[in-house]
Amino acid sequence: MLVLRALGLGDLLAGVPALRGLRRAFPGWEIVLAGPEALAGPVAASGAVDRLLPASAPGRAVPTRLDWTGPPPELAVDLHGSGPSSHLLLARLRPRRLWAFAHPGTPAITGPEWRADEHERERWCRLLGFHGVAADPGDLRLAPPAGPSPAPGAVVLHPGADAGSRRWPAERYAAVAGELLRRGHRVALTGGPGEDGLLGRVVSALPPGPRPLVYAGGLPYPELAALSAGAAAVVSGDTGIAHLAVAYGTPSVTLFGPVSPRRWGPPPGTRHIALWRPGPPGEPSGDPHGQDPDPRLLRLRPEDVLKALDEHPEVVRP
């Protein structure tokens, strides 16, 4: 079986329930996931995939080709997109069966209708349900990482995101970090590859006093996983580390905008708090891949984050 989900860390983790549904339904099959080679760690941690076929494209595009060798797959499953680009990429391999959402551009494929406002985890489980495979959208926890956290008990602040529209301003992260440090919390700042300048702006905006631990350059997955799993809390925008906190059951506060937590938010409960300030009725939808911080995100203030941490029932106080 070949499964296509050549997207980022958060996308992969949101797809884990569907991958596990496939694993249970096809216990004797080899499941190959076409996805970025950098995600080998979380792919292995999912326990649902036998082999990773490296595949990626800039942004959220569909890869132009797959380096599949050998006979055609018995089954190809499109967990990547809604339309012809990803459908045809898999169809070119001539699988015996192809599961995907219905689209007028690929009328030969029988599948359920795509729903734009559906939660990401539920969407792919519904696709499998159409074909008789049960998958639980809540089945997303990962086993604890093997290694120790580099900063156990720290509040992890992650100011980065793939797009500027989902990046809360650096000075606001600095305000949160400074207040947490003043209260005696251990604070760790993380960033992905290419985000060292962003971390530097957060540090430069800090008030005088204690300083956070800074993990620049993009931590390797084993260290990032251990840091997230061992944190007192994870504070971030709508990006991969927020999903990692959910996967490891770490208390979290996630700042949403422009996309609602109804589509990408954590499961219900008290462990994961989603901050969201929608605008007045009729406000235009924001671009989740835009360059500038979305107005919905900018409505959130440092005091909102601190209040959420203060009232969080599972955050350990210093």
C-alpha positions as CSV (number, residue, x, y, z in Angstrom):
1,M,0.0,0.0,0.0
2,L,1.3,3.5,-0.9
3,V,-0.1,6.4,1.1
4,L,0.7,10.0,0.0
5,R,1.0,12.7,2.6
6,A,4.1,14.7,1.6
7,L,3.5,17.7,3.9
8,G,4.8,19.0,7.2
9,L,5.1,17.7,10.8
10,G,1.7,19.0,11.9
11,D,0.1,17.5,8.8
12,L,1.7,14.1,9.4
13,L,0.6,14.1,13.1
14,A,-3.0,15.0,12.0
15,G,-2.9,12.1,9.7
16,V,-1.8,9.5,12.3
17,P,-5.3,8.4,13.1
18,A,-6.0,7.6,9.5
19,L,-2.6,5.8,9.1
20,R,-3.4,3.7,12.2
21,G,-6.8,2.9,10.8
22,L,-5.1,1.5,7.7
23,R,-2.6,-0.4,9.8
24,R,-5.4,-2.2,11.7
25,A,-7.4,-2.9,8.6
26,F,-4.4,-4.3,6.6
27,P,-2.3,-6.0,9.2
28,G,-0.3,-8.2,6.8
29,W,0.4,-5.5,4.3
30,E,3.5,-3.4,3.8
31,I,2.5,0.3,4.2
32,V,4.7,2.8,2.4
33,L,4.3,6.5,3.2
34,A,5.4,9.0,0.6
35,G,6.5,12.0,2.6
36,P,9.5,14.2,3.5
37,E,12.6,12.4,4.5
38,A,13.0,14.8,7.5
39,L,9.9,13.3,9.1
40,A,11.4,9.8,9.4
41,G,11.4,10.1,13.2
42,P,7.7,10.9,13.7
43,V,6.8,8.5,10.9
44,A,8.5,5.7,12.8
45,A,7.0,6.8,16.1
46,S,3.5,6.5,14.6
47,G,3.8,2.7,14.6
48,A,1.7,2.7,11.4
49,V,4.2,2.8,8.6
50,D,6.7,0.2,7.4
51,R,8.7,2.3,5.0
52,L,9.1,5.9,4.1
53,L,9.4,6.8,0.4
54,P,11.1,10.3,0.4
55,A,8.8,12.8,-1.4
56,S,8.3,16.5,-1.0
57,A,7.6,19.7,-2.8
58,P,7.9,23.4,-2.0
59,G,5.3,24.8,0.3
60,R,2.2,22.6,0.3
61,A,2.5,21.6,-3.4
62,V,2.1,18.1,-4.7
63,P,5.4,16.4,-5.6
64,T,5.9,16.1,-9.4
65,R,6.9,12.4,-9.2
66,L,7.3,9.5,-6.8
67,D,10.4,7.2,-7.0
68,W,8.3,4.1,-6.7
69,T,10.0,0.9,-7.9
70,G,8.6,-2.6,-8.5
71,P,5.1,-3.6,-9.3
72,P,2.2,-1.2,-9.0
73,P,0.8,-0.8,-5.5
74,E,-2.2,-3.0,-4.6
75,L,-3.8,0.1,-3.0
76,A,-2.9,3.8,-3.2
77,V,-4.4,6.2,-0.7
78,D,-4.4,10.0,-1.2
79,L,-4.1,11.6,2.3
80,H,-2.5,14.7,0.7
81,G,-5.0,16.7,-1.3
82,S,-8.5,17.1,-2.7
83,G,-7.9,17.3,-6.4
84,P,-6.4,16.1,-9.6
85,S,-2.7,16.9,-8.9
86,S,-2.4,14.4,-6.1
87,H,-4.9,11.9,-7.6
88,L,-3.1,11.8,-10.9
89,L,0.3,11.5,-9.2
90,L,-0.8,8.2,-7.7
91,A,-2.8,7.1,-10.7
92,R,0.3,7.2,-12.8
93,L,1.6,4.3,-10.7
94,R,-1.4,2.2,-11.9
95,P,-2.5,0.9,-8.5
96,R,-5.1,-1.8,-8.4
97,R,-7.3,0.5,-6.2
98,L,-7.0,4.2,-5.5
99,W,-8.8,5.9,-2.6
100,A,-9.3,9.6,-2.7
101,F,-12.0,12.3,-2.4
102,A,-14.3,12.7,-5.4
103,H,-13.4,15.5,-7.8
104,P,-14.9,16.5,-11.2
105,G,-11.4,16.6,-12.6
106,T,-10.9,12.9,-11.9
107,P,-14.3,11.4,-12.5
108,A,-13.0,7.8,-12.6
109,I,-12.3,8.0,-8.8
110,T,-15.2,7.1,-6.5
111,G,-15.0,8.8,-3.2
112,P,-16.7,11.0,-0.7
113,E,-17.3,14.7,-1.2
114,W,-14.6,17.1,0.1
115,R,-15.7,19.4,2.9
116,A,-13.7,22.6,3.2
117,D,-14.6,23.3,6.9
118,E,-14.0,19.8,8.2
119,H,-11.4,19.2,10.9
120,E,-8.2,17.8,9.4
121,R,-8.1,14.6,11.6
122,E,-11.8,13.8,10.9
123,R,-11.5,14.4,7.2
124,W,-9.1,11.6,6.5
125,C,-10.8,9.2,8.9
126,R,-14.1,9.9,7.0
127,L,-12.3,9.1,3.7
128,L,-11.4,5.7,5.0
129,G,-14.8,5.2,6.5
130,F,-16.3,5.6,3.0
131,H,-14.3,2.4,2.1
132,G,-15.2,0.5,5.2
133,V,-12.1,1.2,7.2
134,A,-12.7,2.4,10.8
135,A,-10.4,5.1,12.1
136,D,-10.6,7.1,15.3
137,P,-9.8,10.8,15.0
138,G,-8.7,10.8,18.6
139,D,-6.0,8.1,18.1
140,L,-3.1,10.4,17.9
141,R,-0.9,9.9,21.0
142,L,2.7,8.8,20.5
143,A,4.8,6.7,22.9
144,P,7.2,8.7,25.1
145,P,10.5,9.5,23.4
146,A,13.5,7.3,24.3
147,G,15.9,10.1,25.2
148,P,15.7,12.7,28.1
149,S,14.5,16.2,27.6
150,P,17.3,18.8,27.2
151,A,15.2,21.2,29.4
152,P,12.9,19.1,31.6
153,G,10.0,21.1,33.1
154,A,10.6,24.2,30.9
155,V,7.8,26.2,29.4
156,V,8.6,25.9,25.7
157,L,7.9,28.9,23.5
158,H,8.0,28.4,19.7
159,P,7.5,31.7,17.9
160,G,8.0,30.3,14.4
161,A,5.6,28.9,11.8
162,D,5.7,28.1,8.1
163,A,3.9,31.3,7.1
164,G,4.0,34.8,8.4
165,S,0.2,34.9,8.8
166,R,0.6,32.4,11.6
167,R,3.5,34.0,13.4
168,W,2.6,36.0,16.5
169,P,5.0,39.0,16.8
170,A,8.4,38.4,18.4
171,E,7.9,41.2,21.0
172,R,4.8,39.5,22.3
173,Y,6.6,36.2,22.8
174,A,9.3,38.2,24.5
175,A,6.7,39.7,26.9
176,V,5.4,36.3,27.8
177,A,8.9,34.9,28.2
178,G,10.0,37.8,30.4
179,E,7.0,37.5,32.7
180,L,7.4,33.7,33.0
181,L,11.1,34.1,33.8
182,R,10.3,36.7,36.4
183,R,7.9,34.3,38.1
184,G,10.7,31.7,38.3
185,H,9.7,29.4,35.3
186,R,12.4,27.8,33.3
187,V,11.8,29.0,29.7
188,A,13.1,27.4,26.4
189,L,12.8,29.1,23.0
190,T,12.8,26.9,19.9
191,G,12.8,27.6,16.2
192,G,12.9,25.6,13.0
193,P,15.6,25.8,10.3
194,G,16.1,29.4,9.1
195,E,14.4,30.9,12.2
196,D,17.5,31.9,14.1
197,G,16.8,35.6,13.3
198,L,13.3,35.3,14.7
199,L,14.7,33.8,18.0
200,G,17.2,36.6,18.1
201,R,14.4,39.2,17.9
202,V,12.6,37.6,20.8
203,V,15.7,37.6,22.9
204,S,16.5,41.2,22.0
205,A,13.1,42.3,23.1
206,L,13.3,40.7,26.5
207,P,13.3,43.0,29.6
208,P,16.4,42.9,31.8
209,G,16.6,39.9,34.0
210,P,16.9,36.1,33.6
211,R,17.3,34.7,30.1
212,P,15.7,31.7,28.4
213,L,17.4,28.7,27.0
214,V,17.6,29.1,23.2
215,Y,17.6,26.1,20.8
216,A,18.4,27.6,17.5
217,G,19.0,26.0,14.1
218,G,16.1,23.6,14.3
219,L,16.4,20.7,16.8
220,P,16.7,17.2,15.4
221,Y,13.4,15.4,15.9
222,P,14.5,13.2,18.8
223,E,15.5,16.2,20.8
224,L,12.5,18.3,19.8
225,A,10.2,15.4,20.7
226,A,11.9,14.9,24.1
227,L,11.8,18.7,24.8
228,S,8.1,18.8,24.0
229,A,7.2,15.6,25.9
230,G,9.1,16.8,29.0
231,A,7.9,20.4,29.0
232,A,5.7,22.0,31.6
233,A,3.8,23.5,28.7
234,V,4.2,24.4,25.0
235,V,3.1,27.8,23.7
236,S,3.1,28.3,19.9
237,G,1.1,29.3,16.9
238,D,-0.8,26.8,14.7
239,T,2.3,24.8,13.6
240,G,4.0,21.5,14.0
241,I,5.1,21.7,17.6
242,A,1.5,22.3,18.7
243,H,0.5,19.0,17.3
244,L,3.6,17.4,18.9
245,A,2.4,18.6,22.3
246,V,-0.9,17.0,21.7
247,A,0.8,13.8,20.5
248,Y,2.8,13.6,23.8
249,G,0.0,14.8,26.1
250,T,1.9,17.9,27.1
251,P,-0.2,20.9,28.3
252,S,-0.3,23.5,25.6
253,V,-1.6,26.9,24.6
254,T,-2.0,27.4,20.9
255,L,-2.6,30.8,19.3
256,F,-4.9,30.5,16.3
257,G,-5.3,32.7,13.3
258,P,-6.2,33.0,10.5
259,V,-7.5,29.4,10.5
260,S,-10.0,28.4,13.2
261,P,-9.2,25.7,15.7
262,R,-12.4,24.1,14.4
263,R,-10.3,22.9,11.5
264,W,-6.8,22.4,13.0
265,G,-7.3,22.6,16.8
266,P,-6.5,20.2,19.6
267,P,-9.0,17.6,20.8
268,P,-11.5,18.7,23.4
269,G,-10.5,18.7,27.0
270,T,-8.5,20.8,29.5
271,R,-5.0,19.8,28.6
272,H,-4.8,21.8,25.3
273,I,-6.1,25.4,25.2
274,A,-6.8,27.0,21.8
275,L,-6.8,30.8,21.8
276,W,-9.0,32.3,19.0
277,R,-10.4,35.7,18.5
278,P,-12.6,35.7,15.4
279,G,-13.7,39.0,14.0
280,P,-17.1,40.5,13.3
281,P,-19.5,38.6,11.0
282,G,-18.4,39.0,7.4
283,E,-14.7,39.5,8.1
284,P,-12.8,38.1,5.0
285,S,-11.1,34.8,5.5
286,G,-7.4,35.0,6.1
287,D,-4.7,33.3,4.1
288,P,-3.0,30.6,6.2
289,H,0.0,30.9,3.9
290,G,0.2,34.7,3.8
291,Q,3.2,36.8,4.7
292,D,1.8,39.1,7.3
293,P,0.4,38.2,10.7
294,D,-3.4,37.7,10.4
295,P,-5.7,40.2,12.3
296,R,-7.2,37.4,14.2
297,L,-3.8,36.4,15.5
298,L,-3.0,40.0,16.4
299,R,-6.1,40.3,18.5
300,L,-4.4,38.0,21.0
301,R,-2.3,39.8,23.6
302,P,0.5,38.5,25.9
303,E,-1.9,38.8,28.9
304,D,-4.2,36.3,27.1
305,V,-1.5,33.8,26.9
306,L,-0.4,34.4,30.5
307,K,-3.9,34.1,31.7
308,A,-4.4,30.8,29.9
309,L,-1.2,29.4,31.5
310,D,-2.3,30.7,34.9
311,E,-5.7,29.1,34.7
312,H,-4.4,25.9,33.0
313,P,-5.2,23.0,35.4
314,E,-2.2,20.9,34.4
315,V,0.7,23.4,34.2
316,V,3.2,22.8,37.0
317,R,4.1,26.1,38.8
318,P,7.7,26.9,39.7
